[in-house]
């Protein structure tokens, strides 16, 4: 593949990213690429900084070092107007759904359209109906978040996130709090949305079923070394990652003691080899 082809495929490029809260290091030297149309998984053990990385990707937190580029443009070096244009091309969903409780589902989905377009009320109403139908919530326009299930709230949050047809969709632990069936249906919906819209999707999750069901690219963050250990297709990482932490995580901690001991011996040998 030529450099031009690689550049065309790259949608988000993270280079030398270091994240910290004051003097507390979260992760360092993160370098990975999210290609256009990927369903990209951010994974790792508890406390590794997955959600912190998401906050950096959507511009809520400033990196301690490194850069994050969208379509070749560094977000944190861009002008305020460029940053605003970038944010308009993103959609974000939150663990709780992030819906306004005093608004109906229709009003929640309509909000970004009202704030960012010049569409008429009738045109917005048509789009709201379409987006809710797309996530399986046709007929629920006048319901309030408290009147529907957690899984339905997640889908309503997704309908709002795709209201402006974003190029990039970000999900923070989308399956959190859902039963296995609702989680599976949400995974299927995420894949359907990607196939329908062509959006690039970034998902923060520790749910292995979701990782293997939807992800075609990923990065693994390690809480101990405070850096990434591997990136690539989750299935490849499960079987071929040189890091036992990655394979053990993706095997639900089922690597045998013999495998772990063999890995540690190999790592020790590599460190001592000049």
C-alpha positions as CSV (number, residue, x, y, z in Angstrom):
1,X,0.0,0.0,0.0
2,X,1.4,3.4,-1.0
3,X,1.8,6.3,1.5
4,X,-0.9,8.1,-0.3
5,X,-3.3,5.2,0.2
6,X,-2.5,5.0,3.9
7,X,-3.0,8.7,4.3
8,X,-6.4,8.5,2.6
9,X,-7.5,5.6,4.9
10,X,-6.3,7.3,8.1
11,X,-9.2,9.2,9.8
12,X,-7.7,9.7,13.3
13,X,-4.0,9.7,14.0
14,X,-2.7,9.7,17.5
15,X,1.0,10.3,17.8
16,X,3.2,10.3,21.0
17,X,0.2,11.1,23.2
18,X,0.8,11.4,26.9
19,X,-2.1,11.9,29.2
20,X,-1.8,13.2,32.8
21,X,-3.8,14.9,35.6
22,X,-1.2,17.3,37.0
23,X,1.8,15.2,38.1
24,X,-0.2,12.0,37.8
25,X,0.7,10.1,34.7
26,X,-2.2,8.2,33.1
27,X,-0.7,6.9,29.8
28,X,2.3,7.8,27.8
29,X,3.6,7.5,24.2
30,X,0.3,6.4,22.6
31,X,0.7,6.1,18.8
32,X,-2.1,4.5,16.7
33,X,-4.3,5.1,13.7
34,X,-8.0,4.8,13.3
35,X,-8.8,4.1,9.7
36,X,-11.9,5.5,7.9
37,X,-14.8,3.2,8.5
38,X,-13.2,1.3,11.4
39,X,-15.1,0.1,14.5
40,X,-12.1,0.8,16.7
41,X,-12.0,-0.6,20.2
42,X,-10.2,1.1,23.1
43,X,-9.6,-1.6,25.7
44,X,-7.6,-2.5,28.8
45,X,-7.9,-3.3,32.4
46,X,-9.7,-1.1,35.0
47,X,-8.1,2.2,35.6
48,X,-5.9,2.1,32.5
49,X,-7.3,5.4,31.1
50,X,-9.8,4.3,28.5
51,X,-12.4,7.0,29.2
52,X,-9.6,9.6,29.7
53,X,-8.4,8.8,26.2
54,X,-11.9,9.3,24.9
55,X,-12.0,12.7,26.5
56,X,-8.8,13.6,24.8
57,X,-10.1,12.4,21.4
58,X,-13.2,14.6,21.7
59,X,-11.2,17.6,22.8
60,X,-12.3,17.8,26.5
61,X,-8.8,17.3,27.9
62,X,-5.5,18.8,26.6
63,X,-2.6,16.3,26.1
64,X,0.5,16.6,28.2
65,X,2.4,15.8,25.0
66,X,1.7,14.5,21.5
67,X,-1.0,15.2,19.0
68,X,-4.4,14.0,17.7
69,X,-5.1,14.6,14.1
70,X,-8.4,14.3,12.2
71,X,-8.0,14.0,8.4
72,X,-4.4,15.2,8.8
73,X,-5.3,18.3,10.9
74,X,-4.0,18.5,14.5
75,X,-7.1,19.2,16.7
76,X,-5.2,21.1,19.4
77,X,-3.2,23.1,17.0
78,X,-6.2,24.1,14.9
79,X,-8.0,27.4,15.1
80,X,-11.2,27.7,17.2
81,X,-13.3,27.7,14.0
82,X,-11.5,24.6,12.7
83,X,-12.1,22.9,16.1
84,X,-15.8,23.8,16.0
85,X,-16.1,22.4,12.5
86,X,-14.4,19.2,13.6
87,X,-16.7,18.8,16.6
88,X,-19.8,19.2,14.3
89,X,-18.6,16.1,12.4
90,X,-18.6,14.0,15.6
91,X,-21.4,12.3,17.6
92,X,-20.9,11.1,21.1
93,X,-22.9,8.8,23.4
94,X,-22.4,8.4,27.1
95,X,-22.6,5.5,29.6
96,X,-26.0,6.6,30.9
97,X,-27.4,7.7,27.5
98,X,-27.0,11.3,28.4
99,X,-30.6,12.2,27.7
100,X,-32.3,15.3,29.1
101,X,-34.9,13.9,31.5
102,X,-37.3,16.8,31.1
103,X,-37.4,16.4,27.3
104,X,-39.2,13.7,25.3
105,X,-37.2,11.5,23.0
106,X,-38.2,13.6,20.1
107,X,-37.1,16.8,21.8
108,X,-33.8,15.2,22.8
109,X,-33.0,14.1,19.2
110,X,-34.2,17.4,17.8
111,X,-31.9,19.5,20.0
112,X,-28.7,19.2,17.9
113,X,-30.7,19.9,14.7
114,X,-32.2,23.0,16.2
115,X,-28.9,24.3,17.4
116,X,-26.8,23.5,14.3
117,X,-29.1,23.7,11.3
118,X,-31.5,26.1,9.6
119,X,-34.1,23.4,9.0
120,X,-37.8,24.1,9.5
121,X,-39.8,22.5,12.3
122,X,-41.4,20.1,9.8
123,X,-38.0,19.1,8.4
124,X,-36.6,18.5,11.9
125,X,-39.7,16.5,12.8
126,X,-39.2,14.3,9.7
127,X,-35.5,13.7,10.6
128,X,-36.3,13.0,14.2
129,X,-38.9,10.4,13.1
130,X,-36.3,8.8,10.8
131,X,-33.5,8.7,13.3
132,X,-35.7,7.1,16.0
133,X,-36.9,4.6,13.5
134,X,-33.3,3.8,12.5
135,X,-32.6,2.7,16.1
136,X,-35.8,0.8,16.6
137,X,-37.8,3.5,18.5
138,X,-40.5,4.4,16.0
139,X,-43.6,5.4,18.0
140,X,-41.7,6.4,21.1
141,X,-41.3,10.1,20.1
142,X,-43.4,11.4,23.0
143,X,-42.0,9.2,25.7
144,X,-39.7,10.6,28.4
145,X,-36.4,8.8,29.3
146,X,-37.8,7.7,32.6
147,X,-40.6,5.9,30.8
148,X,-38.4,3.5,28.8
149,X,-35.8,0.8,29.6
150,X,-32.0,1.3,29.9
151,X,-31.4,-0.3,26.6
152,X,-34.0,2.0,24.9
153,X,-32.3,5.0,26.5
154,X,-29.0,3.9,25.0
155,X,-30.7,3.7,21.6
156,X,-32.3,7.1,22.0
157,X,-28.9,8.5,22.9
158,X,-27.5,7.0,19.7
159,X,-30.4,8.5,17.7
160,X,-29.4,11.9,19.0
161,X,-25.7,11.3,18.3
162,X,-26.4,10.5,14.6
163,X,-28.9,13.4,14.2
164,X,-26.3,15.4,12.2
165,X,-24.9,12.5,10.2
166,X,-21.5,12.6,11.9
167,X,-18.3,11.3,10.3
168,X,-17.1,9.9,13.6
169,X,-19.1,8.3,16.4
170,X,-17.7,7.9,19.9
171,X,-19.2,5.4,22.5
172,X,-18.2,5.3,26.1
173,X,-19.0,1.9,27.6
174,X,-22.2,1.5,25.5
175,X,-23.1,-1.9,27.1
176,X,-22.7,-0.7,30.7
177,X,-25.6,-1.7,32.8
178,X,-27.4,-3.7,30.1
179,X,-28.4,-7.3,30.2
180,X,-26.7,-9.7,27.8
181,X,-29.5,-9.6,25.2
182,X,-29.8,-5.8,25.2
183,X,-26.0,-5.6,24.9
184,X,-26.1,-7.9,21.9
185,X,-28.8,-5.9,20.3
186,X,-26.9,-2.7,20.8
187,X,-23.8,-4.3,19.3
188,X,-25.8,-5.3,16.2
189,X,-27.2,-1.7,16.0
190,X,-23.7,-0.2,16.1
191,X,-22.6,-2.4,13.2
192,X,-25.8,-1.6,11.3
193,X,-25.2,2.2,11.8
194,X,-21.6,1.9,10.6
195,X,-22.7,-0.1,7.5
196,X,-25.6,2.3,6.8
197,X,-23.7,5.6,7.3
198,X,-20.1,4.7,6.7
199,X,-19.1,6.5,9.9
200,X,-15.9,5.8,11.7
201,X,-16.7,4.4,15.2
202,X,-14.6,4.5,18.4
203,X,-15.8,2.4,21.3
204,X,-14.4,2.3,24.8
205,X,-15.4,-1.0,26.3
206,X,-14.1,-3.9,28.4
207,X,-16.9,-6.3,27.3
208,X,-15.2,-9.1,25.5
209,X,-18.4,-10.2,23.6
210,X,-18.7,-6.7,22.2
211,X,-15.0,-6.4,21.4
212,X,-15.1,-9.6,19.2
213,X,-18.5,-9.0,17.8
214,X,-18.0,-5.5,16.4
215,X,-14.3,-4.5,16.5
216,X,-12.0,-4.6,13.4
217,X,-9.2,-2.6,15.0
218,X,-8.2,-1.8,18.5
219,X,-5.6,-0.5,21.0
220,X,-4.8,-2.1,24.3
221,X,-3.9,0.2,27.2
222,X,-1.9,-1.3,30.1
223,X,-2.5,0.1,33.6
224,X,0.9,-1.1,35.0
225,X,3.3,0.1,32.4
226,X,1.0,3.1,31.6
227,X,1.3,2.8,27.9
228,X,-0.2,0.8,25.0
229,X,1.0,-2.7,24.6
230,X,-0.5,-3.6,21.2
231,X,-2.9,-2.5,18.5
232,X,-4.7,-4.2,15.6
233,X,-7.6,-6.5,15.0
234,X,-8.8,-8.0,18.4
235,X,-8.8,-11.5,17.0
236,X,-5.1,-11.2,16.1
237,X,-4.3,-9.7,19.4
238,X,-6.0,-12.6,21.2
239,X,-3.8,-15.2,19.5
240,X,-0.7,-13.5,18.3
241,X,0.1,-10.5,20.6
242,X,3.6,-10.8,21.9
243,X,2.3,-9.5,25.3
244,X,0.8,-12.1,27.6
245,X,-1.2,-9.3,29.4
246,X,-3.1,-8.7,26.1
247,X,-3.7,-12.3,25.3
248,X,-4.7,-13.1,28.9
249,X,-7.2,-10.2,28.9
250,X,-8.8,-11.3,25.7
251,X,-8.9,-14.9,26.9
252,X,-10.8,-13.9,30.0
253,X,-7.7,-14.7,32.2
254,X,-7.6,-18.3,31.0
255,X,-4.0,-18.5,29.8
256,X,-2.4,-21.4,31.6
257,X,0.3,-21.0,34.2
258,X,2.7,-22.7,31.8
259,X,1.9,-20.2,29.0
260,X,2.4,-17.2,31.4
261,X,5.7,-18.6,32.7
262,X,6.9,-19.2,29.1
263,X,6.0,-15.7,28.2
264,X,7.8,-14.2,31.2
265,X,10.9,-16.3,30.4
266,X,10.8,-15.1,26.8
267,X,10.5,-11.5,27.9
268,X,13.3,-11.8,30.3
269,X,15.5,-13.4,27.6
270,X,14.7,-10.6,25.2
271,X,15.6,-8.0,27.8
272,X,19.0,-9.6,28.4
273,X,19.8,-10.1,24.8
274,X,22.1,-7.3,23.5
